Amino acid sequence: MIEIKNLTKKYKNFTLDNISIEIPSGRITGVIGANGAGKSTTFKAILGLVKPDAGEIIIDGKNVRDFKDEDKARIGCVMTDSFFSDTLRINDIAKIMKAMFKTFDEKFFNEKCDAFKLPRDKKIREFSGGMKAKIKAITALSYDTNLLILDEPTVGLDVIAREEVLDLIREYVEKNEDRTVIISSHISSDIEKLCDDIYMINDGKIVFHDDTDKLLFEYAALKMEEEEFDKLDKKYIKAYRKEKYGVECLTNQRDYYIENYPEMVVEKMSIDEMMMILIKGEKA
């Protein structure tokens, strides 16, 4: 289990403000938000790459600040702004990983590199963005970890390659029911297909959290004239925004409004659309 309690990190022009997240073991949790919202800072704090100004991060009952090398070795990660030296080749990476991690599965690593058609004779700096994304993901999944932190692991990949990487992540969790994954992505369909629940961060704050199944089947957009909005029962409205045609509302109780307002337009929303109304809209 991961417990992030009141995590705060202040920079000159940005503050990660009192972030609290709880992730039970065996779950895949998505973290979404615009660039600069605080996703990567949160991930780096979990990894011990930045020191929080306040709050605690506890993984499997142990505070991250007390982690030893063997504890850190049980965390796999893919970060958008870090990787091996670009002068290395795939075989060099395998040798380094084998030396660093006793549980590194060289056979799995080589099989997946071949499956993704990654050239062993080229240096990383010669790889395309998509190829770099693939080797990052394969490397993180090639040794025994309890926790996997993935910051935009499918960026730069085509549809087929993205699905292959997502399958690797699913296999990782299925092999051990105690494994936990935290993933960020700008591709909402990846999050919808993969994650059990989703946190949304905006301007350094958690603005939303719910199970993915609820988002897909219980959330909806309500569209109406302003006069209808004024009379609307707003107890299940999460946010709203006024448009040229009237008002659009985000609800987490779609069936309630279908039953009680049969003439109202009720439409399914994508996660991207939900994020926009939660960030740009107003609270009911």
Secondary structure as GFF3:
##gff-version 3
##sequence-region A 1 284
A	DSSP	beta_strand	2	10	.	.	.	ID=ss1
A	DSSP	beta_strand	15	23	.	.	.	ID=ss2
A	DSSP	beta_strand	28	32	.	.	.	ID=ss3
A	DSSP	alpha_helix	39	46	.	.	.	ID=ss4
A	DSSP	beta_strand	54	59	.	.	.	ID=ss5
A	DSSP	beta_strand	62	63	.	.	.	ID=ss6
A	DSSP	three_ten_helix	64	66	.	.	.	ID=ss7
A	DSSP	alpha_helix	69	72	.	.	.	ID=ss8
A	DSSP	beta_strand	75	78	.	.	.	ID=ss9
A	DSSP	alpha_helix	90	100	.	.	.	ID=ss10
A	DSSP	alpha_helix	106	115	.	.	.	ID=ss11
A	DSSP	three_ten_helix	124	126	.	.	.	ID=ss12
A	DSSP	alpha_helix	129	140	.	.	.	ID=ss13
A	DSSP	beta_strand	147	151	.	.	.	ID=ss14
A	DSSP	alpha_helix	159	175	.	.	.	ID=ss15
A	DSSP	beta_strand	180	184	.	.	.	ID=ss16
A	DSSP	alpha_helix	188	194	.	.	.	ID=ss17
A	DSSP	beta_strand	197	202	.	.	.	ID=ss18
A	DSSP	beta_strand	205	211	.	.	.	ID=ss19
A	DSSP	alpha_helix	212	217	.	.	.	ID=ss20
A	DSSP	beta_strand	220	224	.	.	.	ID=ss21
A	DSSP	alpha_helix	226	231	.	.	.	ID=ss22
A	DSSP	beta_strand	237	242	.	.	.	ID=ss23
A	DSSP	beta_strand	247	251	.	.	.	ID=ss24
A	DSSP	alpha_helix	254	260	.	.	.	ID=ss25
A	DSSP	beta_strand	265	267	.	.	.	ID=ss26
A	DSSP	alpha_helix	271	280	.	.	.	ID=ss27
###
